[in-house]
Amino acid sequence: MIASETALRGDVELHLPGAAPSVTEARRFTRDHLRAVGCPAEIVEAAALLASELVTNALLHARASIVILGIQPGPPIRIEVRDRNQRRPHRRTPGPGVSSGHGLVMVEALAARWGADVDGRGKTVWFELGGG
């Protein structure tokens, strides 16, 4: 599953194929890394949930063939999900009983900050947790 994994200055990066099992791998990788650097359990779980939501969005909406998950341990902790699609994400307001469309709503609710940056190679959607 893992195409490559890099560690620089405490930051880590995981290259994932554009397939559904990548969501589970992103969640596991985020948990394992943040636990290893001593993050509090509530931050670890929030980061793992939001990372998996952003990877899911990249797979479903950007139809990404490769997703790159980056983790900067902070503080604040910063998680980035990069793909080659230049279309910016937009928050939807899902109706009652709708099972999709909640990803960015959760990111807004749990993250201290979040955003999206677009360049000639695609986009990076990111969020930050915890303070400095």
Backbone torsions as a table, in degrees:
resi	resn	phi	psi	omega
1	MET	NA	-43.0	-174.7
2	ILE	-81.9	119.0	177.4
3	ALA	-77.4	-42.9	174.4
4	SER	-162.9	156.8	-179.4
5	GLU	-139.5	131.6	-176.3
6	THR	-130.3	143.6	174.9
7	ALA	-126.5	122.1	178.1
8	LEU	-135.0	129.2	176.3
9	ARG	50.7	31.7	-177.9
10	GLY	86.6	-12.2	176.4
11	ASP	-80.7	150.5	175.7
12	VAL	-131.4	155.8	-179.1
13	GLU	-139.8	137.9	-179.5
14	LEU	-128.1	126.4	177.6
15	HIS	-97.0	124.5	-175.7
16	LEU	-120.2	141.5	174.7
17	PRO	-72.6	156.7	-179.4
18	GLY	-78.4	67.7	-178.4
19	ALA	-141.3	154.0	-175.4
20	ALA	-53.1	-39.4	179.2
21	PRO	-60.8	-16.5	178.4
22	SER	-64.4	-28.1	178.9
23	VAL	-64.9	-46.6	178.2
24	THR	-63.7	-41.9	179.7
25	GLU	-64.4	-39.9	178.2
26	ALA	-62.3	-43.2	179.6
27	ARG	-64.0	-46.4	179.8
28	ARG	-62.6	-46.9	-178.0
29	PHE	-62.0	-43.0	179.0
30	THR	-62.1	-48.3	178.1
31	ARG	-58.0	-50.4	-176.1
32	ASP	-60.0	-44.8	-177.4
33	HIS	-67.8	-46.1	-177.2
34	LEU	-68.9	-34.2	173.5
35	ARG	-63.4	-42.2	-177.7
36	ALA	-62.7	-30.1	179.6
37	VAL	-94.8	7.0	171.5
38	GLY	84.9	24.2	178.4
39	CYS	-71.7	148.4	176.5
40	PRO	-62.4	148.1	-175.3
41	ALA	-55.3	-40.0	-177.9
42	GLU	-67.2	-34.0	176.2
43	ILE	-70.6	-42.2	178.9
44	VAL	-57.8	-47.9	-177.0
45	GLU	-68.0	-40.8	177.5
46	ALA	-63.8	-43.4	-179.8
47	ALA	-63.8	-42.4	179.5
48	ALA	-63.5	-43.2	178.3
49	LEU	-61.8	-49.5	-176.5
50	LEU	-69.5	-36.6	176.3
51	ALA	-60.6	-43.6	179.9
52	SER	-67.0	-32.7	176.2
53	GLU	-65.6	-43.3	-179.7
54	LEU	-68.1	-37.5	176.3
55	VAL	-65.5	-41.9	176.7
56	THR	-58.3	-46.0	179.0
57	ASN	-59.9	-42.2	179.3
58	ALA	-62.3	-40.0	-179.1
59	LEU	-71.5	-42.5	-175.7
60	LEU	-79.7	-47.8	-171.1
61	HIS	-94.3	-36.5	179.6
62	ALA	-90.5	-12.0	-177.2
63	ARG	52.2	46.4	-175.4
64	ALA	-69.8	137.4	175.0
65	SER	-90.5	-23.3	175.1
66	ILE	-139.8	133.9	177.6
67	VAL	-122.3	136.4	177.6
68	ILE	-113.7	122.6	178.1
69	LEU	-101.8	120.7	177.8
70	GLY	-114.9	137.8	179.3
71	ILE	-125.7	123.4	173.1
72	GLN	-112.6	117.0	-170.8
73	PRO	-69.1	-12.9	171.4
74	GLY	70.8	-151.0	7.9
75	PRO	-80.5	150.4	-7.2
76	PRO	-73.2	158.9	173.7
77	ILE	-72.3	133.0	178.7
78	ARG	-124.1	127.9	176.7
79	ILE	-115.4	132.2	178.7
80	GLU	-124.4	141.0	172.9
81	VAL	-124.8	119.7	-177.4
82	ARG	-112.1	142.0	172.8
83	ASP	-144.2	174.4	-174.7
84	ARG	-90.1	-0.9	179.6
85	ASN	-84.3	134.4	-177.4
86	GLN	-92.9	0.3	179.8
87	ARG	-74.0	125.1	179.7
88	ARG	-69.4	144.3	175.6
89	PRO	-73.5	153.7	173.8
90	HIS	-136.5	141.9	-179.2
91	ARG	-75.6	131.2	174.8
92	ARG	-103.6	158.2	175.2
93	THR	-110.7	96.8	-177.9
94	PRO	-72.2	145.5	178.1
95	GLY	-80.0	172.7	179.0
96	PRO	-60.5	137.2	177.3
97	GLY	79.3	0.3	179.1
98	VAL	-87.0	130.2	-174.6
99	SER	-89.2	-11.5	179.6
100	SER	-118.2	167.8	178.2
101	GLY	92.6	9.9	-176.7
102	HIS	-97.9	-8.5	-172.6
103	GLY	-56.5	-57.0	-178.5
104	LEU	-73.0	-24.3	174.0
105	VAL	-63.2	-43.2	177.5
106	MET	-66.0	-41.3	178.6
107	VAL	-59.4	-47.2	178.3
108	GLU	-59.5	-38.3	-176.0
109	ALA	-74.0	-35.4	-172.2
110	LEU	-101.6	-27.6	-175.3
111	ALA	-83.8	147.9	173.8
112	ALA	-69.6	-38.7	177.3
113	ARG	-150.3	154.9	173.2
114	TRP	-155.1	163.3	177.8
115	GLY	-174.6	-175.0	178.3
116	ALA	-141.7	135.4	177.7
117	ASP	-119.6	133.0	-179.8
118	VAL	-116.2	137.0	174.1
119	ASP	-139.7	-171.8	-176.4
120	GLY	-66.5	-12.3	-179.3
121	ARG	-102.8	-7.1	-178.7
122	GLY	141.2	-144.6	-178.8
123	LYS	-137.0	157.8	173.4
124	THR	-125.5	121.3	173.7
125	VAL	-104.8	131.8	-173.1
126	TRP	-138.3	160.6	172.0
127	PHE	-146.4	159.3	177.6
128	GLU	-126.6	142.8	177.5
129	LEU	-129.0	148.2	177.5
130	GLY	79.0	166.0	-177.6
131	GLY	-114.2	179.8	-178.9
132	GLY	-108.7	NA	NA
